Amino acid sequence: MIVLFTDFGAAGPYTGQMRAVLAREAPGVPVVELFADAPACDPRASAYLLAAYGAGFAPGSVFLAVVDPGVGGEREAVMLEADGRWYVAPDNGLLAVVARRADAARWWRITWRPDALSASFHGRDLFAPVAARLALGEDPPGQPADGFQPTGCDWPDDLAEIVYLDHFGNAVSGLRAATLAADARLAVGGRQLARARTFSDVPEGAAFWYENANGLAEVAVNGGRAEVELGVAVGSKVKVV
């Protein structure tokens, strides 16, 4: 399958235009929209989301990842083969955490170019056709980049910040819960929060943190919105205490 990970948002033409290219170039291949609301123009926060949420997909999956504030600029276009999954994206840090956590990773530079390449929509014109080819089992349309040092290779293993706010107002951090002590408290939004297993384990209205279904430390309020009650946003600092 082809998995979409973008900051395009639920409205507007961008996801639809990319899906149209995939339907034309790889007919019959399932397309799954994992994120359409990754942190806008923020490859750093998005990198920790992609690494955590992408791990649940089977080898052979192809991730079409477009969070690309530098589109049309000097950043490279790359492919990453990591633990049997393919990732197609700009080299702006978006794939750095995926590569670091993989047992086996290999980089490729995308050298193929379409006849028409817009300056501002490489997701549709460049990355989508490449993802389609990979999903069909074709050879990578590029050159191996052994020893490649991606943008973001110096970023921390875990990011002590809020990286995503979901539909319910929960605040996802870039910290893997497995790296934290069972009794660790998280300082965020001016409060120190204890760990709980799930929402029903705390009183209604209580703020807490828990390990979400994808392994990240997530801040929530039972029956409320952590985003509002704690005043957090993407980029808010999280401190382990």
C-alpha positions as CSV (number, residue, x, y, z in Angstrom):
1,M,0.0,0.0,0.0
2,I,0.9,3.7,-0.3
3,V,0.7,5.6,2.9
4,L,0.2,9.4,2.8
5,F,1.8,11.6,5.4
6,T,1.3,15.3,4.7
7,D,0.5,18.7,6.3
8,F,-1.9,19.5,3.5
9,G,-5.0,19.6,5.7
10,A,-8.4,18.0,5.2
11,A,-9.7,20.7,2.9
12,G,-8.3,21.9,-0.4
13,P,-7.1,20.2,-3.6
14,Y,-3.7,19.0,-2.7
15,T,-4.4,15.5,-1.3
16,G,-6.9,14.9,-4.1
17,Q,-4.4,15.9,-6.8
18,M,-1.7,13.6,-5.3
19,R,-4.2,10.7,-5.1
20,A,-5.2,11.2,-8.8
21,V,-1.5,10.8,-9.8
22,L,-1.3,7.6,-7.7
23,A,-4.5,6.2,-9.3
24,R,-3.0,6.9,-12.7
25,E,0.5,5.6,-12.1
26,A,-0.3,2.7,-9.7
27,P,-3.9,1.6,-10.4
28,G,-5.2,-0.9,-7.9
29,V,-2.7,-0.1,-5.2
30,P,-4.4,0.8,-1.9
31,V,-3.8,4.3,-0.7
32,V,-4.1,5.1,3.1
33,E,-4.2,8.6,4.5
34,L,-2.3,8.3,7.7
35,F,-1.9,12.1,8.4
36,A,-3.2,15.0,6.4
37,D,-2.6,17.3,9.4
38,A,1.0,16.8,10.3
39,P,2.5,19.9,11.9
40,A,2.3,22.5,9.1
41,C,5.7,23.4,7.6
42,D,7.4,21.6,10.5
43,P,9.5,18.7,9.4
44,R,11.2,18.4,12.8
45,A,8.0,17.7,14.8
46,S,6.7,15.6,11.9
47,A,9.8,13.4,11.9
48,Y,9.0,12.0,15.3
49,L,5.4,11.4,14.4
50,L,6.3,9.6,11.2
51,A,8.8,7.3,13.0
52,A,6.3,6.3,15.6
53,Y,3.2,5.9,13.5
54,G,4.9,4.4,10.5
55,A,6.3,1.5,12.5
56,G,2.9,-0.2,12.6
57,F,2.8,-0.8,8.8
58,A,4.0,-3.9,7.2
59,P,7.2,-4.2,5.2
60,G,6.5,-3.4,1.6
61,S,4.5,-0.3,2.5
62,V,5.5,2.9,0.6
63,F,5.3,6.2,2.6
64,L,4.7,9.3,0.5
65,A,5.7,11.9,3.1
66,V,5.4,15.6,2.1
67,V,6.0,18.3,4.7
68,D,8.0,20.5,2.5
69,P,8.4,24.2,3.4
70,G,11.5,24.4,1.2
71,V,9.8,23.1,-1.9
72,G,11.6,24.3,-5.0
73,G,14.7,25.3,-3.1
74,E,18.0,23.6,-2.5
75,R,16.9,20.6,-0.5
76,E,17.3,17.2,-2.1
77,A,14.6,14.7,-3.0
78,V,15.3,11.3,-1.5
79,M,14.1,7.8,-1.0
80,L,14.8,5.7,2.1
81,E,14.5,2.0,2.4
82,A,14.2,1.2,6.1
83,D,13.4,-2.2,7.5
84,G,11.7,-3.2,4.3
85,R,9.5,-0.1,4.0
86,W,10.1,2.7,1.5
87,Y,9.9,6.4,2.3
88,V,9.8,9.1,-0.4
89,A,10.3,12.7,0.8
90,P,12.3,15.9,0.7
91,D,15.5,15.8,2.6
92,N,14.6,18.3,5.3
93,G,14.8,16.1,8.4
94,L,11.4,14.4,7.8
95,L,13.1,11.0,7.5
96,A,16.0,11.4,9.9
97,V,14.4,9.7,12.9
98,V,13.0,6.8,10.8
99,A,16.5,6.1,9.5
100,R,18.1,6.3,12.9
101,R,15.7,3.9,14.5
102,A,15.8,1.4,11.7
103,D,17.9,-1.8,12.0
104,A,18.7,-1.5,8.3
105,A,18.5,1.7,6.3
106,R,19.7,2.7,2.8
107,W,19.4,6.1,1.2
108,W,18.8,7.0,-2.5
109,R,18.8,10.3,-4.3
110,I,15.9,10.7,-6.7
111,T,17.5,11.6,-10.0
112,W,14.4,11.0,-12.2
113,R,12.4,14.1,-13.1
114,P,9.0,14.4,-14.9
115,D,8.6,16.3,-18.1
116,A,6.6,19.0,-16.1
117,L,7.8,19.8,-12.6
118,S,6.1,22.8,-10.9
119,A,8.2,24.8,-8.5
120,S,5.7,24.5,-5.7
121,F,4.1,21.1,-5.8
122,H,6.7,18.4,-5.8
123,G,4.4,16.1,-3.8
124,R,2.2,15.8,-6.9
125,D,4.7,16.1,-9.7
126,L,7.8,14.3,-8.3
127,F,7.2,12.3,-5.1
128,A,3.9,10.7,-6.0
129,P,5.1,9.2,-9.3
130,V,8.2,7.9,-7.5
131,A,6.1,6.3,-4.7
132,A,3.9,4.7,-7.4
133,R,6.9,3.1,-9.1
134,L,8.1,1.7,-5.8
135,A,4.7,0.4,-4.9
136,L,4.6,-1.5,-8.2
137,G,8.0,-3.1,-7.4
138,E,10.0,-1.2,-9.9
139,D,13.6,-0.2,-9.3
140,P,14.2,3.0,-7.4
141,P,14.4,5.9,-9.9
142,G,17.6,7.3,-8.6
143,Q,21.1,6.6,-7.3
144,P,22.2,4.9,-4.1
145,A,23.6,7.5,-1.6
146,D,25.6,5.3,0.7
147,G,27.0,7.3,3.6
148,F,24.4,10.0,3.1
149,Q,24.0,12.2,6.1
150,P,20.4,13.5,6.1
151,T,19.2,16.8,7.4
152,G,18.3,16.2,11.0
153,C,20.9,13.5,11.7
154,D,21.9,15.6,14.7
155,W,18.4,15.8,16.2
156,P,17.8,14.1,19.6
157,D,16.6,10.5,19.7
158,D,13.4,11.7,21.4
159,L,12.0,15.2,21.3
160,A,10.8,16.7,24.6
161,E,8.2,18.9,22.9
162,I,4.6,18.6,21.9
163,V,4.6,17.5,18.2
164,Y,0.9,17.0,17.5
165,L,-2.6,18.0,18.7
166,D,-5.3,15.5,17.8
167,H,-9.0,16.0,17.1
168,F,-9.8,15.5,20.8
169,G,-7.3,18.2,22.0
170,N,-4.8,15.6,23.3
171,A,-1.2,16.7,23.0
172,V,1.3,14.1,21.7
173,S,4.9,14.5,22.6
174,G,8.0,13.4,20.7
175,L,9.0,11.2,23.7
176,R,8.7,7.4,23.5
177,A,7.0,6.3,26.7
178,A,9.2,3.2,26.9
179,T,12.2,5.5,27.6
180,L,10.5,7.0,30.6
181,A,10.4,5.6,34.2
182,A,7.0,4.2,35.3
183,D,6.8,6.9,37.9
184,A,8.0,9.8,35.7
185,R,6.1,13.0,35.8
186,L,5.9,15.4,32.8
187,A,6.0,19.1,33.4
188,V,4.0,20.8,30.6
189,G,1.7,23.8,30.5
190,G,2.9,25.0,33.9
191,R,1.8,21.7,35.6
192,Q,3.4,18.4,36.6
193,L,1.4,15.4,35.4
194,A,1.5,11.9,36.7
195,R,1.2,8.8,34.5
196,A,-2.0,6.8,34.1
197,R,-2.8,3.8,32.0
198,T,-5.8,5.3,30.3
199,F,-8.6,7.9,30.7
200,S,-10.9,5.9,32.9
201,D,-8.1,5.5,35.5
202,V,-8.3,9.2,36.5
203,P,-11.2,11.4,37.7
204,E,-13.1,13.4,35.1
205,G,-11.4,16.7,34.5
206,A,-8.0,15.4,35.6
207,A,-4.9,16.0,33.5
208,F,-2.4,13.2,33.1
209,W,0.0,11.6,30.6
210,Y,-0.1,8.1,29.2
211,E,1.5,5.9,26.6
212,N,-0.6,6.2,23.5
213,A,-1.3,3.4,21.1
214,N,1.7,4.2,19.0
215,G,4.2,4.3,21.9
216,L,4.5,8.1,22.4
217,A,3.9,9.9,25.7
218,E,0.6,11.8,25.3
219,V,-0.9,14.5,27.5
220,A,-4.7,14.4,28.0
221,V,-7.5,15.6,30.2
222,N,-10.3,13.0,31.0
223,G,-13.4,14.6,29.5
224,G,-11.6,17.7,28.4
225,R,-9.1,19.2,26.0
226,A,-5.5,19.3,27.1
227,E,-4.8,21.8,24.3
228,V,-7.1,24.3,26.0
229,E,-6.8,23.5,29.7
230,L,-3.0,23.4,29.7
231,G,-2.5,26.0,27.0
232,V,-0.2,23.9,24.9
233,A,0.6,24.0,21.2
234,V,3.0,22.2,18.8
235,G,6.4,23.2,20.0
236,S,5.5,23.5,23.7
237,K,8.3,22.2,25.9
238,V,7.9,19.0,27.9
239,K,10.2,18.3,30.8
240,V,10.6,14.9,32.5
241,V,10.7,15.3,36.3
